């Protein structure tokens, strides 16, 4: 079992699993020094160590499959998500599982800034992606307005750099570019001088980019 050390890698794994039917979920935090015991407990309860062949067999019999995602979210904190496929299983008796396809039960990132959603694409099937929550966007907009109103160019520079580093998921990129344009429009509306910052490039998230994780429990 591995623990992700980068938030984007954990988000990628969650996106992959939900896209493949693991729509039921629960999550929480645990002290890092208790992770090994925690993993062993959940593995025993929910059969997290099944082989691909066993998972296929479970699916054909209407039995749920589950996976655990771990992310080192602080110096001594691990955030975890358990994702499960539809079907019968003890996990639905022991855990308060949510359904990611319901608007009020979406999977949220550990910091609360991003949510997993299924959105339409032009001439393509709707697909899962991460986006900023509406609350997160509102906070960004308030900070931008305040920085421009107070002529705090250093804060604007920092925010532009932060937007450049937004996780490169499809909807996140759209929102980040929208916020960059929001900065420019607010600047134009409030300031007489020209916009002093260079354009921001927000890269795509490569599907095959290597993830960063550490081994905590050998399978």
Rosetta blueprint (number, residue, H / E / L):
1 X L
2 X E
3 X E
4 X E
5 X L
6 X L
7 X H
8 X H
9 X H
10 X H
11 X H
12 X H
13 X H
14 X H
15 X H
16 X H
17 X H
18 X H
19 X H
20 X L
21 X L
22 X L
23 X L
24 X E
25 X E
26 X E
27 X E
28 X E
29 X E
30 X E
31 X E
32 X H
33 X H
34 X H
35 X H
36 X H
37 X H
38 X H
39 X H
40 X H
41 X H
42 X H
43 X H
44 X H
45 X H
46 X H
47 X L
48 X L
49 X L
50 X L
51 X L
52 X H
53 X H
54 X H
55 X H
56 X H
57 X H
58 X H
59 X H
60 X H
61 X L
62 X L
63 X E
64 X L
65 X L
66 X E
67 X E
68 X E
69 X E
70 X E
71 X E
72 X E
73 X L
74 X L
75 X L
76 X L
77 X E
78 X E
79 X E
80 X E
81 X E
82 X E
83 X E
84 X E
85 X L
86 X L
87 X L
88 X E
89 X L
90 X L
91 X H
92 X H
93 X H
94 X H
95 X L
96 X L
97 X L
98 X E
99 X E
100 X L
101 X L
102 X L
103 X H
104 X H
105 X H
106 X L
107 X L
108 X E
109 X L
110 X L
111 X L
112 X L
113 X L
114 X E
115 X E
116 X E
117 X E
118 X E
119 X E
120 X E
121 X E
122 X L
123 X L
124 X E
125 X E
126 X E
127 X E
128 X E
129 X E
130 X E
131 X E
132 X E
133 X L
134 X H
135 X H
136 X H
137 X H
138 X H
139 X H
140 X H
141 X H
142 X H
143 X H
144 X H
145 X H
146 X H
147 X H
148 X H
149 X H
150 X L
151 X L
152 X L
153 X H
154 X H
155 X H
156 X H
157 X H
158 X H
159 X H
160 X H
161 X H
162 X H
163 X H
164 X H
165 X L
166 X L
167 X L
168 X L
169 X L
170 X H
171 X H
172 X H
173 X H
174 X H
175 X H
176 X H
177 X H
178 X H
179 X H
180 X H
181 X H
182 X H
183 X H
184 X H
185 X H
186 X H
187 X H
188 X H
189 X H
190 X H
191 X L
192 X L
193 X L
194 X L
195 X L
196 X L
197 X L
198 X L
199 X L
200 X L
201 X L
202 X L
203 X L
204 X L
205 X L
206 X L
207 X L
208 X L
209 X L
210 X L
211 X L
212 X L
213 X E
214 X E
215 X E
216 X L
217 X L
218 X L
219 X L
